[in-house]
Amino acid sequence: TASTMTATTSTVTTLTATTGNVTTVNATTGNISTLNATTSSLGSISGTTLALSTQSYLELTKTTQTITTGLDTLVTYDATFRTQGSGLTLDADNGTVVIASSTNGLYSCVITVGWDSNASGTREVFVRRNSSYNVAWDKVSATATDIIQTTSAVCYVLTSGSTLQARVYQTSGADRTITNVRMYVARIW
């Protein structure tokens, strides 16, 4: 256990607390390149200037897709709209975001789907993990006067090889069209 670790005028390349607790980390005029708290707790981090490295993210888009009534449907994407960093890839053949090796962490996933207007049934959107578990979903009743927007969001700890999918479902009794679909996946830590 170390109660205080300080880098005053030098650079600390890696600071690791493996089984103990680090209560305070101060970087007054120096730099700490990597800070790890593996099986311990990290109390506070302070510094004159605190720069956090940007985390990986992926934003996918879909212009339109026809959704059959009563069928759980995978959203397939037109393009990767925006990306940063590494560790997140799109398996375009099956519309799945894959977490790369050595990028275990907490991820945020938000899916927004626009549906054409129609007064019958319900509209649903799901975040599906590893092709079998729905970890977030949104279900709304249809309306004839407005385009329906459904949004599903979740923060989830994912490990190497984990996958995320956007899936939709509707019960209008006829085919419906989804528009302006966006899926954002970002690593938080």
C-alpha positions as CSV (number, residue, x, y, z in Angstrom):
1,T,0.0,0.0,0.0
2,A,1.3,3.4,-1.0
3,S,-0.5,6.4,0.4
4,T,1.1,9.0,-1.9
5,M,3.2,8.7,-5.1
6,T,4.5,11.9,-6.5
7,A,6.3,12.8,-9.8
8,T,7.5,16.4,-9.1
9,T,10.0,17.3,-11.9
10,S,10.6,14.0,-13.6
11,T,8.7,11.6,-15.8
12,V,7.3,8.4,-14.4
13,T,6.8,6.0,-17.3
14,T,4.7,3.4,-15.6
15,L,3.1,3.4,-12.1
16,T,1.5,0.2,-11.0
17,A,-0.4,-0.8,-7.9
18,T,-0.9,-4.6,-8.2
19,T,-2.3,-5.7,-4.9
20,G,-2.3,-2.6,-2.7
21,N,-4.0,0.7,-2.6
22,V,-2.8,3.9,-4.1
23,T,-4.6,6.7,-2.2
24,T,-3.2,9.7,-4.1
25,V,-1.1,10.3,-7.3
26,N,0.3,13.7,-7.9
27,A,2.1,14.8,-11.1
28,T,3.1,18.4,-10.3
29,T,5.4,19.2,-13.3
30,G,6.2,15.7,-14.5
31,N,4.4,13.2,-16.5
32,I,2.9,9.8,-15.7
33,S,2.6,7.9,-19.0
34,T,0.7,4.8,-17.7
35,L,-1.2,4.4,-14.4
36,N,-2.5,0.9,-13.6
37,A,-4.5,-0.2,-10.6
38,T,-4.9,-3.9,-11.2
39,T,-6.5,-5.5,-8.2
40,S,-6.5,-2.5,-5.9
41,S,-8.3,0.8,-5.6
42,L,-7.1,4.1,-6.7
43,G,-8.2,7.0,-4.5
44,S,-7.5,10.3,-6.4
45,I,-5.4,11.6,-9.2
46,S,-4.4,15.3,-9.4
47,G,-2.1,17.5,-11.3
48,T,-1.5,21.0,-12.6
49,T,-2.7,19.8,-16.0
50,L,-4.4,16.5,-16.3
51,A,-4.4,15.1,-19.8
52,L,-6.4,11.9,-20.4
53,S,-5.7,9.8,-23.5
54,T,-8.5,9.5,-25.9
55,Q,-10.3,6.2,-25.9
56,S,-11.2,4.1,-29.0
57,Y,-14.7,4.6,-30.5
58,L,-16.6,3.6,-33.6
59,E,-19.6,5.2,-35.1
60,L,-21.6,3.2,-37.7
61,T,-24.4,4.4,-40.0
62,K,-27.2,2.9,-42.0
63,T,-29.3,5.0,-44.4
64,T,-32.3,2.7,-44.8
65,Q,-33.2,-1.0,-44.3
66,T,-36.5,-2.8,-44.7
67,I,-37.6,-4.7,-41.6
68,T,-40.1,-7.6,-41.9
69,T,-42.9,-7.7,-39.4
70,G,-42.4,-10.1,-36.5
71,L,-38.8,-10.9,-37.4
72,D,-35.8,-10.1,-35.1
73,T,-33.5,-8.4,-37.6
74,L,-29.8,-7.6,-37.5
75,V,-29.0,-4.0,-38.6
76,T,-26.3,-4.1,-41.3
77,Y,-24.3,-0.9,-41.9
78,D,-23.6,1.2,-44.9
79,A,-20.3,2.6,-43.5
80,T,-18.1,3.3,-40.6
81,F,-18.9,7.0,-40.2
82,R,-16.2,7.9,-37.7
83,T,-13.5,6.0,-35.9
84,Q,-10.7,6.7,-33.5
85,G,-8.0,4.5,-31.9
86,S,-7.9,0.8,-32.2
87,G,-9.5,-2.2,-30.6
88,L,-13.0,-1.9,-32.2
89,T,-13.7,-3.4,-35.6
90,L,-16.8,-3.9,-37.7
91,D,-17.4,-7.4,-39.1
92,A,-19.3,-6.1,-42.1
93,D,-20.6,-9.6,-43.1
94,N,-22.7,-9.8,-40.0
95,G,-23.1,-6.2,-38.8
96,T,-21.1,-7.0,-35.6
97,V,-18.7,-4.8,-33.7
98,V,-15.9,-6.9,-32.4
99,I,-13.7,-6.1,-29.3
100,A,-10.1,-6.8,-30.3
101,S,-7.6,-8.7,-28.1
102,S,-6.0,-6.9,-25.2
103,T,-8.8,-4.2,-25.1
104,N,-10.8,-5.5,-22.2
105,G,-12.7,-2.7,-20.5
106,L,-15.9,-0.8,-19.9
107,Y,-17.7,0.2,-23.1
108,S,-20.6,2.4,-23.9
109,C,-23.0,1.5,-26.7
110,V,-25.8,3.7,-28.0
111,I,-28.1,2.8,-30.9
112,T,-30.6,5.2,-32.4
113,V,-33.1,4.1,-35.1
114,G,-35.7,6.1,-37.0
115,W,-38.8,4.3,-38.1
116,D,-41.3,5.3,-40.8
117,S,-44.7,6.5,-39.6
118,N,-47.4,3.9,-39.2
119,A,-50.0,3.5,-36.5
120,S,-49.9,-0.3,-36.1
121,G,-47.9,-2.3,-33.5
122,T,-44.7,-1.6,-31.7
123,R,-41.1,-0.8,-32.6
124,E,-38.1,-2.2,-30.7
125,V,-34.3,-1.8,-30.8
126,F,-31.9,-4.0,-28.9
127,V,-28.2,-4.0,-28.1
128,R,-27.2,-7.7,-28.3
129,R,-23.9,-9.0,-26.8
130,N,-22.1,-12.0,-28.1
131,S,-25.0,-12.8,-30.5
132,S,-27.3,-14.1,-27.8
133,Y,-27.9,-11.7,-24.9
134,N,-30.0,-8.5,-25.1
135,V,-28.3,-6.2,-22.7
136,A,-30.4,-3.1,-23.5
137,W,-33.6,-2.4,-25.4
138,D,-36.3,0.2,-26.1
139,K,-39.9,-0.6,-27.1
140,V,-42.4,2.1,-28.2
141,S,-45.9,2.1,-29.6
142,A,-46.3,3.1,-33.2
143,T,-47.8,6.5,-34.3
144,A,-49.2,7.5,-37.7
145,T,-48.3,11.1,-37.5
146,D,-44.5,11.2,-36.7
147,I,-41.4,9.3,-37.5
148,I,-40.7,7.1,-34.5
149,Q,-37.3,7.3,-32.9
150,T,-36.1,4.5,-30.7
151,T,-32.9,4.6,-28.7
152,S,-31.1,1.9,-26.7
153,A,-28.0,2.5,-24.5
154,V,-25.8,0.5,-22.2
155,C,-22.4,0.5,-20.5
156,Y,-21.0,-3.0,-20.2
157,V,-17.7,-4.6,-19.3
158,L,-16.5,-6.4,-22.4
159,T,-13.5,-8.7,-23.0
160,S,-11.4,-9.7,-26.0
161,G,-13.6,-11.2,-28.7
162,S,-16.9,-9.9,-27.3
163,T,-19.3,-8.7,-29.9
164,L,-22.1,-6.1,-30.0
165,Q,-25.0,-5.9,-32.5
166,A,-27.9,-3.6,-33.2
167,R,-31.1,-5.5,-33.7
168,V,-34.6,-4.3,-34.4
169,Y,-38.1,-5.8,-34.2
170,Q,-41.6,-4.5,-35.2
171,T,-45.1,-5.7,-35.2
172,S,-47.0,-3.5,-37.7
173,G,-48.3,-6.4,-39.8
174,A,-46.3,-5.3,-42.8
175,D,-42.7,-4.4,-43.8
176,R,-41.4,-1.1,-42.2
177,T,-38.4,1.0,-43.1
178,I,-35.7,2.1,-40.6
179,T,-33.8,5.3,-41.4
180,N,-30.8,7.2,-40.1
181,V,-29.5,4.4,-37.9
182,R,-26.5,5.3,-35.8
183,M,-24.5,2.9,-33.5
184,Y,-21.9,4.4,-31.3
185,V,-19.5,2.2,-29.4
186,A,-16.8,3.8,-27.2
187,R,-14.3,2.4,-24.7
188,I,-14.6,4.2,-21.4
189,W,-11.7,2.5,-19.6
